[in-house]
Amino acid sequence: MPTVTPAARNHAGLAALASRYVSVDEIPWTPTRFPGVDLKILMENKETGLLTALTRFAPGAVLPDHEHVEIEQSYVLEGTLEDSEGVCKAGDYVWRPGGSRHTARAPNGCLVLSFFLKPNKFFDQG
């Protein structure tokens, strides 16, 4: 099965069509290459790029210039996430069309439930 929760301990041996219950507290935070931005991967399919993750931004963290190759969806659980078009605060949701490009910032930090159909394309040098 190409769609998995990489760190789930209770998924081994499940039938192909069984529900996958995820104990989110048991999933480790994984640092990204961007300082102050960490992920908890809840579900991914590396073949297609499909990804659902919790994204944690430390105060002042920046996700540099990137393009959303397909639709991207974000539900802010804590704090605020902002870019040049607006601010998404806790309890709010924003989605961006494929082909859209921006830099995301979290001046005071935030926690976001993120949904991607394809990985972002980054334009930084890192």
mmCIF file of the C-alpha atoms, coordinates in Angstrom:
data_MODEL
# 
_entry.id   MODEL 
# 
loop_
_atom_site.group_PDB 
_atom_site.id 
_atom_site.type_symbol 
_atom_site.label_atom_id 
_atom_site.label_alt_id 
_atom_site.label_comp_id 
_atom_site.label_asym_id 
_atom_site.label_entity_id 
_atom_site.label_seq_id 
_atom_site.pdbx_PDB_ins_code 
_atom_site.Cartn_x 
_atom_site.Cartn_y 
_atom_site.Cartn_z 
_atom_site.occupancy 
_atom_site.B_iso_or_equiv 
_atom_site.pdbx_formal_charge 
_atom_site.auth_seq_id 
_atom_site.auth_comp_id 
_atom_site.auth_asym_id 
_atom_site.auth_atom_id 
_atom_site.pdbx_PDB_model_num 
ATOM 1   C CA . MET A 1 1   ? 0.000   0.000  0.000  1.00 0.00 ? 1   MET A CA 1 
ATOM 2   C CA . PRO A 1 2   ? 1.667   3.258  -1.053 1.00 0.00 ? 2   PRO A CA 1 
ATOM 3   C CA . THR A 1 3   ? -0.333  5.477  1.356  1.00 0.00 ? 3   THR A CA 1 
ATOM 4   C CA . VAL A 1 4   ? 1.000   5.238  4.916  1.00 0.00 ? 4   VAL A CA 1 
ATOM 5   C CA . THR A 1 5   ? 1.503   6.959  8.235  1.00 0.00 ? 5   THR A CA 1 
ATOM 6   C CA . PRO A 1 6   ? 5.296   6.540  8.415  1.00 0.00 ? 6   PRO A CA 1 
ATOM 7   C CA . ALA A 1 7   ? 5.689   6.515  12.214 1.00 0.00 ? 7   ALA A CA 1 
ATOM 8   C CA . ALA A 1 8   ? 2.505   4.625  13.111 1.00 0.00 ? 8   ALA A CA 1 
ATOM 9   C CA . ARG A 1 9   ? 3.278   1.586  15.248 1.00 0.00 ? 9   ARG A CA 1 
ATOM 10  C CA . ASN A 1 10  ? -0.185  0.038  15.051 1.00 0.00 ? 10  ASN A CA 1 
ATOM 11  C CA . HIS A 1 11  ? -0.631  -0.204 11.262 1.00 0.00 ? 11  HIS A CA 1 
ATOM 12  C CA . ALA A 1 12  ? 1.500   -3.253 10.502 1.00 0.00 ? 12  ALA A CA 1 
ATOM 13  C CA . GLY A 1 13  ? -0.569  -6.233 9.405  1.00 0.00 ? 13  GLY A CA 1 
ATOM 14  C CA . LEU A 1 14  ? -3.809  -4.314 8.847  1.00 0.00 ? 14  LEU A CA 1 
ATOM 15  C CA . ALA A 1 15  ? -6.012  -5.428 5.974  1.00 0.00 ? 15  ALA A CA 1 
ATOM 16  C CA . ALA A 1 16  ? -5.800  -3.306 2.830  1.00 0.00 ? 16  ALA A CA 1 
ATOM 17  C CA . LEU A 1 17  ? -9.193  -1.690 3.433  1.00 0.00 ? 17  LEU A CA 1 
ATOM 18  C CA . ALA A 1 18  ? -8.962  -1.349 7.227  1.00 0.00 ? 18  ALA A CA 1 
ATOM 19  C CA . SER A 1 19  ? -9.187  2.100  8.802  1.00 0.00 ? 19  SER A CA 1 
ATOM 20  C CA . ARG A 1 20  ? -5.894  3.556  9.961  1.00 0.00 ? 20  ARG A CA 1 
ATOM 21  C CA . TYR A 1 21  ? -6.272  5.144  13.397 1.00 0.00 ? 21  TYR A CA 1 
ATOM 22  C CA . VAL A 1 22  ? -3.398  7.488  14.153 1.00 0.00 ? 22  VAL A CA 1 
ATOM 23  C CA . SER A 1 23  ? -2.223  8.306  17.690 1.00 0.00 ? 23  SER A CA 1 
ATOM 24  C CA . VAL A 1 24  ? -0.953  11.768 16.828 1.00 0.00 ? 24  VAL A CA 1 
ATOM 25  C CA . ASP A 1 25  ? 0.861   12.178 20.165 1.00 0.00 ? 25  ASP A CA 1 
ATOM 26  C CA . GLU A 1 26  ? 3.048   9.186  19.223 1.00 0.00 ? 26  GLU A CA 1 
ATOM 27  C CA . ILE A 1 27  ? 4.116   10.691 15.880 1.00 0.00 ? 27  ILE A CA 1 
ATOM 28  C CA . PRO A 1 28  ? 7.439   12.538 16.244 1.00 0.00 ? 28  PRO A CA 1 
ATOM 29  C CA . TRP A 1 29  ? 7.991   16.079 15.028 1.00 0.00 ? 29  TRP A CA 1 
ATOM 30  C CA . THR A 1 30  ? 10.339  16.057 12.046 1.00 0.00 ? 30  THR A CA 1 
ATOM 31  C CA . PRO A 1 31  ? 12.415  19.186 11.408 1.00 0.00 ? 31  PRO A CA 1 
ATOM 32  C CA . THR A 1 32  ? 12.286  20.550 7.871  1.00 0.00 ? 32  THR A CA 1 
ATOM 33  C CA . ARG A 1 33  ? 15.237  22.290 6.221  1.00 0.00 ? 33  ARG A CA 1 
ATOM 34  C CA . PHE A 1 34  ? 13.584  25.593 7.160  1.00 0.00 ? 34  PHE A CA 1 
ATOM 35  C CA . PRO A 1 35  ? 14.502  26.781 10.681 1.00 0.00 ? 35  PRO A CA 1 
ATOM 36  C CA . GLY A 1 36  ? 11.578  26.668 13.080 1.00 0.00 ? 36  GLY A CA 1 
ATOM 37  C CA . VAL A 1 37  ? 9.270   24.684 10.761 1.00 0.00 ? 37  VAL A CA 1 
ATOM 38  C CA . ASP A 1 38  ? 8.522   21.083 11.815 1.00 0.00 ? 38  ASP A CA 1 
ATOM 39  C CA . LEU A 1 39  ? 6.107   18.424 10.518 1.00 0.00 ? 39  LEU A CA 1 
ATOM 40  C CA . LYS A 1 40  ? 4.130   15.529 11.956 1.00 0.00 ? 40  LYS A CA 1 
ATOM 41  C CA . ILE A 1 41  ? 3.309   13.433 8.912  1.00 0.00 ? 41  ILE A CA 1 
ATOM 42  C CA . LEU A 1 42  ? -0.161  11.999 9.457  1.00 0.00 ? 42  LEU A CA 1 
ATOM 43  C CA . MET A 1 43  ? -0.544  10.378 6.041  1.00 0.00 ? 43  MET A CA 1 
ATOM 44  C CA . GLU A 1 44  ? 1.523   10.358 2.868  1.00 0.00 ? 44  GLU A CA 1 
ATOM 45  C CA . ASN A 1 45  ? 1.834   8.721  -0.497 1.00 0.00 ? 45  ASN A CA 1 
ATOM 46  C CA . LYS A 1 46  ? 5.348   9.344  -1.817 1.00 0.00 ? 46  LYS A CA 1 
ATOM 47  C CA . GLU A 1 47  ? 4.390   8.076  -5.278 1.00 0.00 ? 47  GLU A CA 1 
ATOM 48  C CA . THR A 1 48  ? 1.709   10.737 -5.810 1.00 0.00 ? 48  THR A CA 1 
ATOM 49  C CA . GLY A 1 49  ? 2.836   13.447 -3.378 1.00 0.00 ? 49  GLY A CA 1 
ATOM 50  C CA . LEU A 1 50  ? -0.400  13.304 -1.354 1.00 0.00 ? 50  LEU A CA 1 
ATOM 51  C CA . LEU A 1 51  ? 0.334   14.506 2.188  1.00 0.00 ? 51  LEU A CA 1 
ATOM 52  C CA . THR A 1 52  ? -1.587  15.394 5.336  1.00 0.00 ? 52  THR A CA 1 
ATOM 53  C CA . ALA A 1 53  ? 0.533   16.852 8.132  1.00 0.00 ? 53  ALA A CA 1 
ATOM 54  C CA . LEU A 1 54  ? 0.566   19.021 11.183 1.00 0.00 ? 54  LEU A CA 1 
ATOM 55  C CA . THR A 1 55  ? 2.913   21.903 10.490 1.00 0.00 ? 55  THR A CA 1 
ATOM 56  C CA . ARG A 1 56  ? 4.413   23.717 13.482 1.00 0.00 ? 56  ARG A CA 1 
ATOM 57  C CA . PHE A 1 57  ? 5.939   27.154 13.006 1.00 0.00 ? 57  PHE A CA 1 
ATOM 58  C CA . ALA A 1 58  ? 8.048   28.575 15.827 1.00 0.00 ? 58  ALA A CA 1 
ATOM 59  C CA . PRO A 1 59  ? 7.597   32.304 16.469 1.00 0.00 ? 59  PRO A CA 1 
ATOM 60  C CA . GLY A 1 60  ? 9.212   34.197 13.596 1.00 0.00 ? 60  GLY A CA 1 
ATOM 61  C CA . ALA A 1 61  ? 9.538   31.135 11.333 1.00 0.00 ? 61  ALA A CA 1 
ATOM 62  C CA . VAL A 1 62  ? 9.315   31.673 7.589  1.00 0.00 ? 62  VAL A CA 1 
ATOM 63  C CA . LEU A 1 63  ? 8.515   29.215 4.820  1.00 0.00 ? 63  LEU A CA 1 
ATOM 64  C CA . PRO A 1 64  ? 10.339  30.873 1.905  1.00 0.00 ? 64  PRO A CA 1 
ATOM 65  C CA . ASP A 1 65  ? 9.055   31.559 -1.585 1.00 0.00 ? 65  ASP A CA 1 
ATOM 66  C CA . HIS A 1 66  ? 7.275   28.453 -2.879 1.00 0.00 ? 66  HIS A CA 1 
ATOM 67  C CA . GLU A 1 67  ? 4.677   27.373 -5.403 1.00 0.00 ? 67  GLU A CA 1 
ATOM 68  C CA . HIS A 1 68  ? 1.715   25.147 -4.665 1.00 0.00 ? 68  HIS A CA 1 
ATOM 69  C CA . VAL A 1 69  ? 1.865   22.699 -7.568 1.00 0.00 ? 69  VAL A CA 1 
ATOM 70  C CA . GLU A 1 70  ? -1.710  21.550 -6.836 1.00 0.00 ? 70  GLU A CA 1 
ATOM 71  C CA . ILE A 1 71  ? -4.360  22.808 -4.399 1.00 0.00 ? 71  ILE A CA 1 
ATOM 72  C CA . GLU A 1 72  ? -3.037  23.326 -0.867 1.00 0.00 ? 72  GLU A CA 1 
ATOM 73  C CA . GLN A 1 73  ? -5.322  23.561 2.166  1.00 0.00 ? 73  GLN A CA 1 
ATOM 74  C CA . SER A 1 74  ? -4.500  24.889 5.628  1.00 0.00 ? 74  SER A CA 1 
ATOM 75  C CA . TYR A 1 75  ? -6.600  24.928 8.789  1.00 0.00 ? 75  TYR A CA 1 
ATOM 76  C CA . VAL A 1 76  ? -4.944  26.979 11.535 1.00 0.00 ? 76  VAL A CA 1 
ATOM 77  C CA . LEU A 1 77  ? -5.313  25.314 14.946 1.00 0.00 ? 77  LEU A CA 1 
ATOM 78  C CA . GLU A 1 78  ? -3.217  27.769 16.988 1.00 0.00 ? 78  GLU A CA 1 
ATOM 79  C CA . GLY A 1 79  ? -1.603  31.140 16.310 1.00 0.00 ? 79  GLY A CA 1 
ATOM 80  C CA . THR A 1 80  ? -1.602  32.895 12.947 1.00 0.00 ? 80  THR A CA 1 
ATOM 81  C CA . LEU A 1 81  ? -0.166  32.190 9.516  1.00 0.00 ? 81  LEU A CA 1 
ATOM 82  C CA . GLU A 1 82  ? 0.251   35.102 7.127  1.00 0.00 ? 82  GLU A CA 1 
ATOM 83  C CA . ASP A 1 83  ? 1.476   36.119 3.707  1.00 0.00 ? 83  ASP A CA 1 
ATOM 84  C CA . SER A 1 84  ? 1.202   39.189 1.481  1.00 0.00 ? 84  SER A CA 1 
ATOM 85  C CA . GLU A 1 85  ? -2.485  38.417 0.789  1.00 0.00 ? 85  GLU A CA 1 
ATOM 86  C CA . GLY A 1 86  ? -3.751  38.070 4.340  1.00 0.00 ? 86  GLY A CA 1 
ATOM 87  C CA . VAL A 1 87  ? -3.730  36.506 7.792  1.00 0.00 ? 87  VAL A CA 1 
ATOM 88  C CA . CYS A 1 88  ? -5.257  33.167 8.756  1.00 0.00 ? 88  CYS A CA 1 
ATOM 89  C CA . LYS A 1 89  ? -5.862  32.941 12.516 1.00 0.00 ? 89  LYS A CA 1 
ATOM 90  C CA . ALA A 1 90  ? -6.765  30.027 14.786 1.00 0.00 ? 90  ALA A CA 1 
ATOM 91  C CA . GLY A 1 91  ? -10.059 28.522 13.670 1.00 0.00 ? 91  GLY A CA 1 
ATOM 92  C CA . ASP A 1 92  ? -9.746  29.868 10.116 1.00 0.00 ? 92  ASP A CA 1 
ATOM 93  C CA . TYR A 1 93  ? -9.054  28.019 6.889  1.00 0.00 ? 93  TYR A CA 1 
ATOM 94  C CA . VAL A 1 94  ? -7.332  29.036 3.669  1.00 0.00 ? 94  VAL A CA 1 
ATOM 95  C CA . TRP A 1 95  ? -6.831  27.164 0.423  1.00 0.00 ? 95  TRP A CA 1 
ATOM 96  C CA . ARG A 1 96  ? -4.600  28.100 -2.457 1.00 0.00 ? 96  ARG A CA 1 
ATOM 97  C CA . PRO A 1 97  ? -4.992  27.077 -6.102 1.00 0.00 ? 97  PRO A CA 1 
ATOM 98  C CA . GLY A 1 98  ? -2.348  25.067 -7.896 1.00 0.00 ? 98  GLY A CA 1 
ATOM 99  C CA . GLY A 1 99  ? 0.216   27.424 -9.404 1.00 0.00 ? 99  GLY A CA 1 
ATOM 100 C CA . SER A 1 100 ? -0.105  29.998 -6.602 1.00 0.00 ? 100 SER A CA 1 
ATOM 101 C CA . ARG A 1 101 ? 3.132   31.255 -5.061 1.00 0.00 ? 101 ARG A CA 1 
ATOM 102 C CA . HIS A 1 102 ? 3.922   32.977 -1.763 1.00 0.00 ? 102 HIS A CA 1 
ATOM 103 C CA . THR A 1 103 ? 6.105   33.215 1.342  1.00 0.00 ? 103 THR A CA 1 
ATOM 104 C CA . ALA A 1 104 ? 4.387   32.097 4.567  1.00 0.00 ? 104 ALA A CA 1 
ATOM 105 C CA . ARG A 1 105 ? 5.243   33.642 7.932  1.00 0.00 ? 105 ARG A CA 1 
ATOM 106 C CA . ALA A 1 106 ? 4.247   33.003 11.530 1.00 0.00 ? 106 ALA A CA 1 
ATOM 107 C CA . PRO A 1 107 ? 5.394   36.055 13.531 1.00 0.00 ? 107 PRO A CA 1 
ATOM 108 C CA . ASN A 1 108 ? 3.999   34.610 16.775 1.00 0.00 ? 108 ASN A CA 1 
ATOM 109 C CA . GLY A 1 109 ? 4.145   30.936 15.823 1.00 0.00 ? 109 GLY A CA 1 
ATOM 110 C CA . CYS A 1 110 ? 1.312   28.645 14.757 1.00 0.00 ? 110 CYS A CA 1 
ATOM 111 C CA . LEU A 1 111 ? 0.086   25.086 14.362 1.00 0.00 ? 111 LEU A CA 1 
ATOM 112 C CA . VAL A 1 112 ? -1.566  24.208 11.055 1.00 0.00 ? 112 VAL A CA 1 
ATOM 113 C CA . LEU A 1 113 ? -3.326  21.121 9.717  1.00 0.00 ? 113 LEU A CA 1 
ATOM 114 C CA . SER A 1 114 ? -2.005  21.007 6.133  1.00 0.00 ? 114 SER A CA 1 
ATOM 115 C CA . PHE A 1 115 ? -3.256  19.072 3.104  1.00 0.00 ? 115 PHE A CA 1 
ATOM 116 C CA . PHE A 1 116 ? -1.247  18.731 -0.114 1.00 0.00 ? 116 PHE A CA 1 
ATOM 117 C CA . LEU A 1 117 ? -1.951  16.852 -3.354 1.00 0.00 ? 117 LEU A CA 1 
ATOM 118 C CA . LYS A 1 118 ? 1.630   17.389 -4.579 1.00 0.00 ? 118 LYS A CA 1 
ATOM 119 C CA . PRO A 1 119 ? 4.771   18.667 -2.812 1.00 0.00 ? 119 PRO A CA 1 
ATOM 120 C CA . ASN A 1 120 ? 5.536   22.381 -2.880 1.00 0.00 ? 120 ASN A CA 1 
ATOM 121 C CA . LYS A 1 121 ? 8.176   23.675 -5.275 1.00 0.00 ? 121 LYS A CA 1 
ATOM 122 C CA . PHE A 1 122 ? 10.643  25.909 -3.387 1.00 0.00 ? 122 PHE A CA 1 
ATOM 123 C CA . PHE A 1 123 ? 12.700  28.702 -4.950 1.00 0.00 ? 123 PHE A CA 1 
ATOM 124 C CA . ASP A 1 124 ? 15.238  29.248 -2.160 1.00 0.00 ? 124 ASP A CA 1 
ATOM 125 C CA . GLN A 1 125 ? 18.874  28.194 -2.356 1.00 0.00 ? 125 GLN A CA 1 
ATOM 126 C CA . GLY A 1 126 ? 18.671  25.702 0.566  1.00 0.00 ? 126 GLY A CA 1 
# 
